[in-house]
């Protein structure tokens, strides 16, 4: 009996598509979750590593304890497929650099296509990063635009995006609606509203708001 040939027989599997989404996540908010969802879908990622920052060399303030930021990440990104919560940067001694993490991921996923997921504000500061040239060698940068003002006083209905026309490094633009939310705004809201969870609903998932309230986070943070 003759068998119908399989046109895929003998073809090599396409390389895995692996994303890295790092940040302080202090706290993770709705814009972080939207960016993760967008990256997973538009980049067709097989894996997306969520990496809370360890020693943040570029942050002027001290971050909240790592165990809180990890716990909130698990709540904020709950239910998304192909998410991996990756604590390597928290456990790494000394400053934590994206180039080191991407080099490790390249070893762990040989032959994979790597993607670094960023917000536009991070892209604009990209050339201040340690070994940013290595980052470009390891991964494709995938960027979601943000509103011009994302500070504590930012309006949620802004429609003016950051101008990325002067960026002179290659990147892929992710298409997602503007979510004018920042961790700075969340912390400011907590200071103003205290432990009133309802005041945070438009900024963070309900489970994250409960965690912030129950652990009395950000009452005195900048």
Helices and strands as residue ranges (DSSP letters): E 17-23, H 30-42, E 47-52, H 66-76, E 83-85, H 88-91, H 98-108, E 113-119, H 120-124, G 126-128, H 132-138, E 140-144, E 172-174, H 183-193, G 197-200, H 206-214
